[in-house]
Amino acid sequence: MAKLSARSQTGTPDGTSLIHLVNNPGGTPVSSKETLASVGESGGLNSNATSISAGTTQTQAGATALTKVINDVTTVTTADDGVKLLTAVAGVKQTVYNNGANRLKVYPNTSDNLGEGVDTATTIEAGHFGVFTAKDTTNWISVIDTPKNGVTIHTTTGTLTRNQMSNGHCNYVTGAATLTMLAADTNTDFEVITNGAVAVSVKAEATDLLILDGTALDDADKITNLSTTGDSARIRYYDATGCFASTNGWTDGGA
């Protein structure tokens, strides 16, 4: 009768090497050296981390390293505080839950890429998650759970939140107001619609500009509606300088 396989393990699952001694059916000892990532790939690692705090430097170097298969990030003090994936090994998966109060940025490990080298990082909105799979020893692919289109009704002047500026969010305005944008990012995509004959402006962040129906305005300028019911502006990220605003005839409102 063939001998049953026996397996022993030394080390701890913290990213350092693990040494396994395996008896094959013929009884010959086989030694293998595995990293945390390869153990996770093989399904031998059932690991979960909770109460993770995202790094506050908002850089890859300062991002909190994620060492488990399932990672529950509960503290995201400021939008774009970050975490960092394992070093890529083909087939390895990590799930990241953003249970914090702000948008979370997820970085690949040093020398790795998200999006075949095009994107250096991605983001997960508060209350959502991402699943990351290494397709080889360098590149990660991801599936991000994104919020559905939301709706906010504004009655007065205020600053838009990140959620109100993302994922096609619809901002209805029922009273005279100026809505000030946060700094634009690649997820910026929102709409402003007036419900009533009210005067409404949308103001760009200090270092951004709005391209109003094809005409670039100055940094921090606002666009102003026609003060009629149903006026609308769709604002989307354009490039590093700011956003494109498609409107029903809004005008340059200056600074």
N, C-alpha and C positions, 0 to 999 in steps of 0.2 A: 504494500500500500504506500502511495506517495505521501511524503510528509506534508502536513498542513503548513501553510505560510505563517511565519511568526514575524512580528514587527516590533521594534523597540525604538525609542525616540529620546534624543537629548537636545537640550536647548530650549528656548522659549519663543513663542510666536510673536516676536517684536520686530521682525525685519531682518534679524541676524540669521545665519545659516542654521539649519536643523540637520542632524545626522541620523539616518535611518539604517538599521541593519535588517535585511530581509532574507529569509530562507526560501529559496525557490523550491518547487516540487521535488527536485532532485537532491535537495539537501545542501546545495552549495551556497554559502553565505555570500550575499551581494550587498555592497555598501553604496549608498547614494547620498548626494549632498543636495538639499533642496532649500530654496529660499521661501519666505512667506508667500511671495507672489505665486510660485509654482505650486505650493501646497494648496492655495486658494483655487488655482486653476483646476487642479485634479479633484476638487470637491472635498478634500480632506480637512478643510478649515471651515468651521462654522463659527464665525466671529462677528461680534456686534459691539459697537462702541456708542455710548450715550453721553449726554452732557458735554459735547465738544464745543469749545469756543473758537470762533474763526479768528485768524490772525488779523491784527489791526493796522499793519503797515501798508496794506493794499498792494503788495508786491508778491511775486512768486517766491522770493527768498524768505519773506516773512510769513508766508501762509502756513497754517497749521497742517502738519503732515497727517494724512489719514492712513492708518495701518490695518484697518479691519475691512471685512467684506461689506458690512452694513454700517453706515455712519450717520448718526443723528446729531446734527449741529443745532444746538439750542441757543447759542449766544452769537448774534450778529449785531454788534453794537452800532455800526455805521454801514450804510449801503456800500457794497463792494469789498467789505472785509472778506478775507479769503482762506480757502483750504487747498491742499495739494494732494494729488493722487499718488499711488505707488509708482515705482518705476515700471514702465510697460513691459509685460511679458505676454506673448500672444495667447488670447483666450481668457485672460484674467478679467474679472468684473468687479466693480465697486458701485454700490448704491449710496447716494448722498441725499439725505433729507434736510431741507432747510426749515427747521422749526423755530428759527429766530424771528426777529421783528423787522428785518430789512433784507434787501436783496443780497444774495451770497455769490461771491465769485469763486469759481473752481479752476485751479491751474493744473496742468500736467506737471510731472516731476521734471527736474533739470534735464535738458536735452531731448525731452519728449514733446509731442505736439498733440493738440486737439484739432481735428478737421484737416488731417493730412498736411500739416504744416502751415495752413492758412490762418487758423485762429490760435492765438496763444492762450486763451482762456475762454470760459463761457460763464453764464450767470444762471442762477436759480432764484426765482422770486420766492418771497416769504410764503410758507405754507405749501410748497411744492417740492418736487424731487427730481433727481437725474440718475440715469443708469449709464455707466461708462464701461466700455469694453475695449481692451487693447487688441487691435487687429494684427499687430506684430510687435517687435521690440522697440518701436519708436512712436507709433501713431495710435491714438485713442479715437473711438467713435462714440457718440453719445445720443441718448434719447432723453429729452427734457420735457417734463410735465409743465405746460405753460397755462397760465390763467385764461379762462374764456373772456371774451369781450365783456367789459363791465360798464356800468352806468353810474354817473354821479350828477346830482342836481345842485348847481351853485346859485346862491342867492345874492352873493356879495363878493367883493375883492378878496383874493387869496392867492397862495402859492400852490401850484399843482404838485401832487405827490408823484413818486415814480410809477406807481400802478396806474394813476390817472393819465400818464403820458405813454403807456405801453399797451401793446396787444390790441390796438384798435379801440381803446377805451372811448366811450362817448360821454362828453361833458356838456350837459344841458345847462343853459344860463337863463334865469328868470328875472334877474334884476341887473341894474347898471353895475359893471364889474370890470376889473383888470385881473386877468389870470396870468401869473408870472411862472415861467417855466424853470425847472431845474436844468442843469447842464445836459445837453442832448447826448444820447448814446445810441448805439446801433439798434437798440430795441424801441427807440422812440417812434411811436405811431399812434396818433390819437385824433379825435374830432371834437370840435366845439360847435354847438348849435344853439341859437337863441330861441327861446320860447316866450315870445313877447317882443314888443317894439322897444327894445332896451339897447343902450350903448354899451358895447363890449369890446375889450381889447385883449390881445394875447401878446405878452412881452417876453422876448428872448432873454436868456441868462446873460450875465455881463460879458462873457467872452464868446458868445455864440451870435450868429445872425440868422435871420429868416429870409429865404428867397421867396418873395411874394409873387405868385403867378409868373415866375420867370425873371423877376427883377430882384437882385440881391440888395438888401438893406444894410444898414450899419449894425455893428455889434450892439446888442441890448435894445435895439429899436423894437417897437411894438407895432402890431397890425390892428386896425380898427374896422369894425363892421359898419353896415349901412343903417343901423338902428331900426331895422325892420324885422318882423317875425320870420323865423326860418332862415336867417343868415347862417352860413356854415363855413367852416375852415377845416380842412384835413391837413394835418401836419405830420410829416415823416422825416426820419433821418436822411440826410443827403450825403454829407461827408464830414470831415473833421471840423469844418468851419461852422456847421449848423444844419438847419432843416429846410425842406421845401414846403411851402404852404400853398395848397390849392383852395381857392376861395370863390365865392360868388360876387366878387368885386370889392373886397376889403381894400383899405388904403393904408399907406405908410403913416403911422401915428407918431413917428419920431421917438425920441427917448423919453 
